[in-house]
Amino acid sequence: MTGALSLGAVDRFLLTVYFGAITAIGVTTRRAVHTTGDFFLAGRSMPAWITGLAFISANLGALEIIGGAANGAQYGAAAVHFYWLGAIPAMVLPAS
C-alpha cells in the first residue's frame, strides 16, 4: 500500500494519553454540569454575552472567512444560504 499511514509507539502513546485526558475532563465536568445552562454558561459563573462572543469569535476564523469567500466565488449566492440554514438554528435553539 502506497501512502499508508503507519503509527509508531510514540504516536500510539500520545493518542492514548490525549484520549485519556479528554475522557477524564469529560467525566469530571459531567459531575458539575446538570443543565444546558450549566454547560453554556459554565455553571452561571460567566455572563451570557461572554459565551456569545466566544461563539461568534469561533465562527470568525480564517477557515470560515476564506472558505466562505471561496464558496461564494464557486457557487454564488446559493452558498450563503447553506451557512444561514445551519448557523441561525445553532444560535437560536441553544438560547431557548
Backbone as XML, in Angstrom:
<?xml version="1.0"?>
<chain id="A" units="angstrom">
  <residue number="1" name="MET">
    <atom name="N" x="0.829" y="-1.189" z="0.000"/>
    <atom name="CA" x="0.000" y="0.000" z="0.000"/>
    <atom name="C" x="0.868" y="1.244" z="0.000"/>
  </residue>
  <residue number="2" name="THR">
    <atom name="N" x="0.738" y="2.030" z="-0.992"/>
    <atom name="CA" x="1.494" y="3.274" z="-1.015"/>
    <atom name="C" x="0.703" y="4.358" z="-0.305"/>
  </residue>
  <residue number="3" name="GLY">
    <atom name="N" x="1.409" y="5.165" z="0.436"/>
    <atom name="CA" x="0.784" y="6.275" z="1.131"/>
    <atom name="C" x="0.050" y="5.879" z="2.394"/>
  </residue>
  <residue number="4" name="ALA">
    <atom name="N" x="0.201" y="4.648" z="2.847"/>
    <atom name="CA" x="-0.479" y="4.221" z="4.068"/>
    <atom name="C" x="0.182" y="4.866" z="5.278"/>
  </residue>
  <residue number="5" name="LEU">
    <atom name="N" x="-0.619" y="5.218" z="6.231"/>
    <atom name="CA" x="-0.130" y="5.854" z="7.444"/>
    <atom name="C" x="0.224" y="4.780" z="8.455"/>
  </residue>
  <residue number="6" name="SER">
    <atom name="N" x="1.436" y="4.822" z="8.951"/>
    <atom name="CA" x="1.821" y="3.863" z="9.979"/>
    <atom name="C" x="2.148" y="4.628" z="11.252"/>
  </residue>
  <residue number="7" name="LEU">
    <atom name="N" x="1.595" y="4.160" z="12.336"/>
    <atom name="CA" x="1.810" y="4.803" z="13.623"/>
    <atom name="C" x="2.873" y="4.054" z="14.402"/>
  </residue>
  <residue number="8" name="GLY">
    <atom name="N" x="3.797" y="4.809" z="14.952"/>
    <atom name="CA" x="4.827" y="4.225" z="15.783"/>
    <atom name="C" x="4.380" y="4.151" z="17.229"/>
  </residue>
  <residue number="9" name="ALA">
    <atom name="N" x="5.229" y="3.667" z="18.086"/>
    <atom name="CA" x="4.901" y="3.512" z="19.507"/>
    <atom name="C" x="4.653" y="4.861" z="20.168"/>
  </residue>
  <residue number="10" name="VAL">
    <atom name="N" x="5.438" y="5.859" z="19.819"/>
    <atom name="CA" x="5.272" y="7.195" z="20.396"/>
    <atom name="C" x="3.926" y="7.784" z="19.972"/>
  </residue>
  <residue number="11" name="ASP">
    <atom name="N" x="3.556" y="7.594" z="18.703"/>
    <atom name="CA" x="2.270" y="8.097" z="18.217"/>
    <atom name="C" x="1.111" y="7.448" z="18.961"/>
  </residue>
  <residue number="12" name="ARG">
    <atom name="N" x="1.166" y="6.162" z="19.116"/>
    <atom name="CA" x="0.099" y="5.449" z="19.839"/>
    <atom name="C" x="0.029" y="5.897" z="21.298"/>
  </residue>
  <residue number="13" name="PHE">
    <atom name="N" x="1.166" y="6.099" z="21.908"/>
    <atom name="CA" x="1.198" y="6.560" z="23.295"/>
    <atom name="C" x="0.566" y="7.942" z="23.420"/>
  </residue>
  <residue number="14" name="LEU">
    <atom name="N" x="0.944" y="8.863" z="22.539"/>
    <atom name="CA" x="0.398" y="10.211" z="22.600"/>
    <atom name="C" x="-1.110" y="10.223" z="22.338"/>
  </residue>
  <residue number="15" name="LEU">
    <atom name="N" x="-1.568" y="9.428" z="21.396"/>
    <atom name="CA" x="-3.006" y="9.328" z="21.156"/>
    <atom name="C" x="-3.741" y="8.775" z="22.367"/>
  </residue>
  <residue number="16" name="THR">
    <atom name="N" x="-3.187" y="7.775" z="23.001"/>
    <atom name="CA" x="-3.806" y="7.192" z="24.190"/>
    <atom name="C" x="-3.858" y="8.205" z="25.329"/>
  </residue>
  <residue number="17" name="VAL">
    <atom name="N" x="-2.770" y="8.936" z="25.549"/>
    <atom name="CA" x="-2.740" y="9.956" z="26.596"/>
    <atom name="C" x="-3.753" y="11.060" z="26.288"/>
  </residue>
  <residue number="18" name="TYR">
    <atom name="N" x="-3.823" y="11.493" z="25.029"/>
    <atom name="CA" x="-4.754" y="12.546" z="24.638"/>
    <atom name="C" x="-6.200" y="12.123" z="24.881"/>
  </residue>
  <residue number="19" name="PHE">
    <atom name="N" x="-6.578" y="10.949" z="24.370"/>
    <atom name="CA" x="-7.953" y="10.499" z="24.551"/>
    <atom name="C" x="-8.263" y="10.211" z="26.012"/>
  </residue>
  <residue number="20" name="GLY">
    <atom name="N" x="-7.293" y="9.733" z="26.762"/>
    <atom name="CA" x="-7.490" y="9.534" z="28.194"/>
    <atom name="C" x="-7.730" y="10.852" z="28.924"/>
  </residue>
  <residue number="21" name="ALA">
    <atom name="N" x="-6.959" y="11.890" z="28.563"/>
    <atom name="CA" x="-7.126" y="13.200" z="29.196"/>
    <atom name="C" x="-8.481" y="13.810" z="28.844"/>
  </residue>
  <residue number="22" name="ILE">
    <atom name="N" x="-8.889" y="13.714" z="27.595"/>
    <atom name="CA" x="-10.184" y="14.248" z="27.172"/>
    <atom name="C" x="-11.321" y="13.518" z="27.884"/>
  </residue>
  <residue number="23" name="THR">
    <atom name="N" x="-11.213" y="12.205" z="28.005"/>
    <atom name="CA" x="-12.238" y="11.435" z="28.712"/>
    <atom name="C" x="-12.285" y="11.814" z="30.182"/>
  </residue>
  <residue number="24" name="ALA">
    <atom name="N" x="-11.129" y="11.987" z="30.805"/>
    <atom name="CA" x="-11.091" y="12.382" z="32.217"/>
    <atom name="C" x="-11.701" y="13.763" z="32.423"/>
  </residue>
  <residue number="25" name="ILE">
    <atom name="N" x="-11.426" y="14.694" z="31.535"/>
    <atom name="CA" x="-12.023" y="16.027" z="31.636"/>
    <atom name="C" x="-13.534" y="15.934" z="31.485"/>
  </residue>
  <residue number="26" name="GLY">
    <atom name="N" x="-14.009" y="15.132" z="30.538"/>
    <atom name="CA" x="-15.451" y="14.968" z="30.340"/>
    <atom name="C" x="-16.137" y="14.354" z="31.535"/>
  </residue>
  <residue number="27" name="VAL">
    <atom name="N" x="-15.543" y="13.326" z="32.116"/>
    <atom name="CA" x="-16.145" y="12.682" z="33.289"/>
    <atom name="C" x="-16.156" y="13.635" z="34.479"/>
  </residue>
  <residue number="28" name="THR">
    <atom name="N" x="-15.080" y="14.384" z="34.649"/>
    <atom name="CA" x="-15.002" y="15.328" z="35.769"/>
    <atom name="C" x="-16.018" y="16.451" z="35.630"/>
  </residue>
  <residue number="29" name="THR">
    <atom name="N" x="-16.127" y="17.018" z="34.444"/>
    <atom name="CA" x="-17.061" y="18.130" z="34.265"/>
    <atom name="C" x="-18.508" y="17.660" z="34.230"/>
  </residue>
  <residue number="30" name="ARG">
    <atom name="N" x="-18.748" y="16.416" z="33.865"/>
    <atom name="CA" x="-20.116" y="15.894" z="33.844"/>
    <atom name="C" x="-20.732" y="15.911" z="35.234"/>
  </residue>
  <residue number="31" name="ARG">
    <atom name="N" x="-19.934" y="15.770" z="36.251"/>
    <atom name="CA" x="-20.453" y="15.801" z="37.620"/>
    <atom name="C" x="-20.969" y="17.176" z="38.007"/>
  </residue>
  <residue number="32" name="ALA">
    <atom name="N" x="-20.420" y="18.221" z="37.400"/>
    <atom name="CA" x="-20.827" y="19.584" z="37.742"/>
    <atom name="C" x="-21.875" y="20.145" z="36.786"/>
  </residue>
  <residue number="33" name="VAL">
    <atom name="N" x="-22.075" y="19.525" z="35.647"/>
    <atom name="CA" x="-23.000" y="20.039" z="34.637"/>
    <atom name="C" x="-24.279" y="19.209" z="34.672"/>
  </residue>
  <residue number="34" name="HIS">
    <atom name="N" x="-25.393" y="19.888" z="34.955"/>
    <atom name="CA" x="-26.670" y="19.185" z="35.025"/>
    <atom name="C" x="-27.674" y="19.688" z="33.992"/>
  </residue>
  <residue number="35" name="THR">
    <atom name="N" x="-27.541" y="20.938" z="33.572"/>
    <atom name="CA" x="-28.476" y="21.511" z="32.601"/>
    <atom name="C" x="-27.683" y="22.137" z="31.455"/>
  </residue>
  <residue number="36" name="THR">
    <atom name="N" x="-28.406" y="22.529" z="30.397"/>
    <atom name="CA" x="-27.738" y="23.202" z="29.291"/>
    <atom name="C" x="-27.223" y="24.568" z="29.717"/>
  </residue>
  <residue number="37" name="GLY">
    <atom name="N" x="-27.906" y="25.196" z="30.677"/>
    <atom name="CA" x="-27.417" y="26.478" z="31.199"/>
    <atom name="C" x="-26.074" y="26.322" z="31.892"/>
  </residue>
  <residue number="38" name="ASP">
    <atom name="N" x="-25.915" y="25.237" z="32.608"/>
    <atom name="CA" x="-24.621" y="24.961" z="33.238"/>
    <atom name="C" x="-23.534" y="24.766" z="32.189"/>
  </residue>
  <residue number="39" name="PHE">
    <atom name="N" x="-23.881" y="24.098" z="31.104"/>
    <atom name="CA" x="-22.894" y="23.831" z="30.063"/>
    <atom name="C" x="-22.515" y="25.099" z="29.322"/>
  </residue>
  <residue number="40" name="PHE">
    <atom name="N" x="-23.504" y="25.859" z="28.833"/>
    <atom name="CA" x="-23.215" y="27.030" z="28.014"/>
    <atom name="C" x="-22.688" y="28.208" z="28.818"/>
  </residue>
  <residue number="41" name="LEU">
    <atom name="N" x="-23.103" y="28.339" z="30.060"/>
    <atom name="CA" x="-22.677" y="29.493" z="30.852"/>
    <atom name="C" x="-21.726" y="29.107" z="31.969"/>
  </residue>
  <residue number="42" name="ALA">
    <atom name="N" x="-21.144" y="27.944" z="31.888"/>
    <atom name="CA" x="-20.156" y="27.471" z="32.869"/>
    <atom name="C" x="-20.701" y="27.562" z="34.282"/>
  </residue>
  <residue number="43" name="GLY">
    <atom name="N" x="-21.889" y="26.994" z="34.477"/>
    <atom name="CA" x="-22.488" y="26.998" z="35.802"/>
    <atom name="C" x="-22.904" y="28.385" z="36.256"/>
  </residue>
  <residue number="44" name="ARG">
    <atom name="N" x="-23.256" y="29.236" z="35.312"/>
    <atom name="CA" x="-23.683" y="30.624" z="35.568"/>
    <atom name="C" x="-22.576" y="31.483" z="36.175"/>
  </residue>
  <residue number="45" name="SER">
    <atom name="N" x="-21.336" y="31.048" z="36.016"/>
    <atom name="CA" x="-20.235" y="31.864" z="36.523"/>
    <atom name="C" x="-19.779" y="32.894" z="35.497"/>
  </residue>
  <residue number="46" name="MET">
    <atom name="N" x="-20.255" y="32.762" z="34.242"/>
    <atom name="CA" x="-19.932" y="33.728" z="33.194"/>
    <atom name="C" x="-21.228" y="34.316" z="32.662"/>
  </residue>
  <residue number="47" name="PRO">
    <atom name="N" x="-21.222" y="35.599" z="32.338"/>
    <atom name="CA" x="-22.425" y="36.169" z="31.735"/>
    <atom name="C" x="-22.642" y="35.655" z="30.311"/>
  </residue>
  <residue number="48" name="ALA">
    <atom name="N" x="-23.880" y="35.742" z="29.859"/>
    <atom name="CA" x="-24.235" y="35.203" z="28.548"/>
    <atom name="C" x="-23.504" y="35.924" z="27.421"/>
  </residue>
  <residue number="49" name="TRP">
    <atom name="N" x="-23.208" y="37.205" z="27.574"/>
    <atom name="CA" x="-22.568" y="37.926" z="26.469"/>
    <atom name="C" x="-21.147" y="37.433" z="26.228"/>
  </residue>
  <residue number="50" name="ILE">
    <atom name="N" x="-20.476" y="36.938" z="27.252"/>
    <atom name="CA" x="-19.125" y="36.397" z="27.058"/>
    <atom name="C" x="-19.186" y="35.099" z="26.270"/>
  </residue>
  <residue number="51" name="THR">
    <atom name="N" x="-20.136" y="34.233" z="26.609"/>
    <atom name="CA" x="-20.258" y="32.990" z="25.852"/>
    <atom name="C" x="-20.722" y="33.270" z="24.428"/>
  </residue>
  <residue number="52" name="GLY">
    <atom name="N" x="-21.538" y="34.302" z="24.240"/>
    <atom name="CA" x="-21.942" y="34.703" z="22.891"/>
    <atom name="C" x="-20.763" y="35.183" z="22.071"/>
  </residue>
  <residue number="53" name="LEU">
    <atom name="N" x="-19.899" y="35.987" z="22.687"/>
    <atom name="CA" x="-18.690" y="36.442" z="21.994"/>
    <atom name="C" x="-17.785" y="35.272" z="21.626"/>
  </residue>
  <residue number="54" name="ALA">
    <atom name="N" x="-17.687" y="34.300" z="22.514"/>
    <atom name="CA" x="-16.863" y="33.127" z="22.223"/>
    <atom name="C" x="-17.428" y="32.354" z="21.042"/>
  </residue>
  <residue number="55" name="PHE">
    <atom name="N" x="-18.747" y="32.235" z="20.984"/>
    <atom name="CA" x="-19.384" y="31.530" z="19.867"/>
    <atom name="C" x="-19.144" y="32.259" z="18.554"/>
  </residue>
  <residue number="56" name="ILE">
    <atom name="N" x="-19.316" y="33.561" z="18.567"/>
    <atom name="CA" x="-19.127" y="34.343" z="17.336"/>
    <atom name="C" x="-17.661" y="34.345" z="16.915"/>
  </residue>
  <residue number="57" name="SER">
    <atom name="N" x="-16.759" y="34.491" z="17.872"/>
    <atom name="CA" x="-15.338" y="34.512" z="17.507"/>
    <atom name="C" x="-14.876" y="33.154" z="16.986"/>
  </residue>
  <residue number="58" name="ALA">
    <atom name="N" x="-15.488" y="32.082" z="17.448"/>
    <atom name="CA" x="-15.140" y="30.763" z="16.918"/>
    <atom name="C" x="-15.562" y="30.628" z="15.464"/>
  </residue>
  <residue number="59" name="ASN">
    <atom name="N" x="-16.568" y="31.386" z="15.062"/>
    <atom name="CA" x="-17.034" y="31.336" z="13.676"/>
    <atom name="C" x="-16.401" y="32.416" z="12.809"/>
  </residue>
  <residue number="60" name="LEU">
    <atom name="N" x="-15.403" y="33.113" z="13.308"/>
    <atom name="CA" x="-14.744" y="34.153" z="12.524"/>
    <atom name="C" x="-13.283" y="33.826" z="12.245"/>
  </residue>
  <residue number="61" name="GLY">
    <atom name="N" x="-12.969" y="32.557" z="12.212"/>
    <atom name="CA" x="-11.601" y="32.147" z="11.927"/>
    <atom name="C" x="-11.275" y="32.261" z="10.450"/>
  </residue>
  <residue number="62" name="ALA">
    <atom name="N" x="-10.026" y="32.110" z="10.127"/>
    <atom name="CA" x="-9.575" y="32.219" z="8.736"/>
    <atom name="C" x="-10.222" y="31.164" z="7.857"/>
  </residue>
  <residue number="63" name="LEU">
    <atom name="N" x="-10.416" y="29.975" z="8.394"/>
    <atom name="CA" x="-11.019" y="28.908" z="7.598"/>
    <atom name="C" x="-12.434" y="29.278" z="7.171"/>
  </residue>
  <residue number="64" name="GLU">
    <atom name="N" x="-13.201" y="29.852" z="8.075"/>
    <atom name="CA" x="-14.575" y="30.227" z="7.740"/>
    <atom name="C" x="-14.618" y="31.393" z="6.764"/>
  </residue>
  <residue number="65" name="ILE">
    <atom name="N" x="-13.762" y="32.389" z="6.995"/>
    <atom name="CA" x="-13.793" y="33.577" z="6.137"/>
    <atom name="C" x="-13.291" y="33.245" z="4.731"/>
  </residue>
  <residue number="66" name="ILE">
    <atom name="N" x="-12.148" y="32.598" z="4.628"/>
    <atom name="CA" x="-11.605" y="32.253" z="3.315"/>
    <atom name="C" x="-12.462" y="31.182" z="2.649"/>
  </residue>
  <residue number="67" name="GLY">
    <atom name="N" x="-12.908" y="30.197" z="3.428"/>
    <atom name="CA" x="-13.776" y="29.161" z="2.868"/>
    <atom name="C" x="-15.098" y="29.726" z="2.393"/>
  </residue>
  <residue number="68" name="GLY">
    <atom name="N" x="-15.665" y="30.677" z="3.128"/>
    <atom name="CA" x="-16.906" y="31.310" z="2.702"/>
    <atom name="C" x="-16.728" y="32.107" z="1.430"/>
  </residue>
  <residue number="69" name="ALA">
    <atom name="N" x="-15.622" y="32.806" z="1.323"/>
    <atom name="CA" x="-15.342" y="33.553" z="0.095"/>
    <atom name="C" x="-15.140" y="32.607" z="-1.084"/>
  </residue>
  <residue number="70" name="ALA">
    <atom name="N" x="-14.457" y="31.504" z="-0.856"/>
    <atom name="CA" x="-14.245" y="30.527" z="-1.927"/>
    <atom name="C" x="-15.566" y="29.890" z="-2.356"/>
  </residue>
  <residue number="71" name="ASN">
    <atom name="N" x="-16.423" y="29.563" z="-1.379"/>
    <atom name="CA" x="-17.740" y="29.012" z="-1.714"/>
    <atom name="C" x="-18.562" y="30.012" z="-2.511"/>
  </residue>
  <residue number="72" name="GLY">
    <atom name="N" x="-18.510" y="31.267" z="-2.094"/>
    <atom name="CA" x="-19.249" y="32.303" z="-2.812"/>
    <atom name="C" x="-18.739" y="32.479" z="-4.225"/>
  </residue>
  <residue number="73" name="ALA">
    <atom name="N" x="-17.428" y="32.397" z="-4.406"/>
    <atom name="CA" x="-16.863" y="32.532" z="-5.747"/>
    <atom name="C" x="-17.217" y="31.343" z="-6.623"/>
  </residue>
  <residue number="74" name="GLN">
    <atom name="N" x="-17.271" y="30.158" z="-6.017"/>
    <atom name="CA" x="-17.543" y="28.964" z="-6.817"/>
    <atom name="C" x="-19.035" y="28.769" z="-7.082"/>
  </residue>
  <residue number="75" name="TYR">
    <atom name="N" x="-19.874" y="28.965" z="-6.052"/>
    <atom name="CA" x="-21.293" y="28.643" z="-6.193"/>
    <atom name="C" x="-22.209" y="29.855" z="-6.222"/>
  </residue>
  <residue number="76" name="GLY">
    <atom name="N" x="-21.705" y="31.018" z="-5.914"/>
    <atom name="CA" x="-22.530" y="32.218" z="-5.923"/>
    <atom name="C" x="-23.308" y="32.390" z="-4.628"/>
  </residue>
  <residue number="77" name="ALA">
    <atom name="N" x="-24.412" y="33.118" z="-4.709"/>
    <atom name="CA" x="-25.187" y="33.459" z="-3.514"/>
    <atom name="C" x="-25.828" y="32.243" z="-2.859"/>
  </residue>
  <residue number="78" name="ALA">
    <atom name="N" x="-25.981" y="31.153" z="-3.590"/>
    <atom name="CA" x="-26.585" y="29.952" z="-3.013"/>
    <atom name="C" x="-25.755" y="29.417" z="-1.852"/>
  </residue>
  <residue number="79" name="ALA">
    <atom name="N" x="-24.442" y="29.641" z="-1.863"/>
    <atom name="CA" x="-23.584" y="29.157" z="-0.779"/>
    <atom name="C" x="-23.897" y="29.853" z="0.537"/>
  </residue>
  <residue number="80" name="VAL">
    <atom name="N" x="-24.361" y="31.091" z="0.468"/>
    <atom name="CA" x="-24.691" y="31.829" z="1.682"/>
    <atom name="C" x="-25.869" y="31.184" z="2.392"/>
  </residue>
  <residue number="81" name="HIS">
    <atom name="N" x="-26.812" y="30.660" z="1.649"/>
    <atom name="CA" x="-27.994" y="30.051" z="2.249"/>
    <atom name="C" x="-27.641" y="28.810" z="3.055"/>
  </residue>
  <residue number="82" name="PHE">
    <atom name="N" x="-26.659" y="28.060" z="2.594"/>
    <atom name="CA" x="-26.253" y="26.882" z="3.351"/>
    <atom name="C" x="-25.686" y="27.285" z="4.710"/>
  </residue>
  <residue number="83" name="TYR">
    <atom name="N" x="-24.954" y="28.382" z="4.750"/>
    <atom name="CA" x="-24.413" y="28.851" z="6.033"/>
    <atom name="C" x="-25.532" y="29.280" z="6.966"/>
  </residue>
  <residue number="84" name="TRP">
    <atom name="N" x="-26.453" y="30.078" z="6.469"/>
    <atom name="CA" x="-27.519" y="30.587" z="7.330"/>
    <atom name="C" x="-28.468" y="29.490" z="7.778"/>
  </residue>
  <residue number="85" name="LEU">
    <atom name="N" x="-28.667" y="28.488" z="6.947"/>
    <atom name="CA" x="-29.547" y="27.388" z="7.347"/>
    <atom name="C" x="-28.995" y="26.654" z="8.565"/>
  </residue>
  <residue number="86" name="GLY">
    <atom name="N" x="-27.682" y="26.578" z="8.675"/>
    <atom name="CA" x="-27.095" y="25.906" z="9.829"/>
    <atom name="C" x="-26.779" y="26.825" z="10.979"/>
  </residue>
  <residue number="87" name="ALA">
    <atom name="N" x="-26.368" y="28.058" z="10.681"/>
    <atom name="CA" x="-25.892" y="28.954" z="11.729"/>
    <atom name="C" x="-27.029" y="29.551" z="12.562"/>
  </residue>
  <residue number="88" name="ILE">
    <atom name="N" x="-28.102" y="29.948" z="11.936"/>
    <atom name="CA" x="-29.193" y="30.583" z="12.671"/>
    <atom name="C" x="-29.814" y="29.615" z="13.683"/>
  </residue>
  <residue number="89" name="PRO">
    <atom name="N" x="-30.186" y="28.391" z="13.299"/>
    <atom name="CA" x="-30.713" y="27.478" z="14.330"/>
    <atom name="C" x="-29.704" y="27.181" z="15.424"/>
  </residue>
  <residue number="90" name="ALA">
    <atom name="N" x="-28.425" y="27.112" z="15.075"/>
    <atom name="CA" x="-27.409" y="26.841" z="16.082"/>
    <atom name="C" x="-27.291" y="27.976" z="17.072"/>
  </residue>
  <residue number="91" name="MET">
    <atom name="N" x="-27.589" y="29.201" z="16.663"/>
    <atom name="CA" x="-27.517" y="30.340" z="17.574"/>
    <atom name="C" x="-28.804" y="30.508" z="18.370"/>
  </residue>
  <residue number="92" name="VAL">
    <atom name="N" x="-29.934" y="30.180" z="17.766"/>
    <atom name="CA" x="-31.223" y="30.446" z="18.408"/>
    <atom name="C" x="-31.645" y="29.303" z="19.330"/>
  </residue>
  <residue number="93" name="LEU">
    <atom name="N" x="-31.512" y="28.074" z="18.888"/>
    <atom name="CA" x="-32.050" y="26.953" z="19.659"/>
    <atom name="C" x="-31.375" y="26.762" z="21.022"/>
  </residue>
  <residue number="94" name="PRO">
    <atom name="N" x="-30.042" y="26.853" z="21.156"/>
    <atom name="CA" x="-29.469" y="26.695" z="22.499"/>
    <atom name="C" x="-29.884" y="27.800" z="23.457"/>
  </residue>
  <residue number="95" name="ALA">
    <atom name="N" x="-30.213" y="28.976" z="22.937"/>
    <atom name="CA" x="-30.582" y="30.086" z="23.813"/>
    <atom name="C" x="-31.996" y="29.935" z="24.357"/>
  </residue>
  <residue number="96" name="SER">
    <atom name="N" x="-32.809" y="29.108" z="23.702"/>
    <atom name="CA" x="-34.193" y="28.982" z="24.158"/>
    <atom name="C" x="-34.364" y="27.918" z="25.209"/>
  </residue>
</chain>
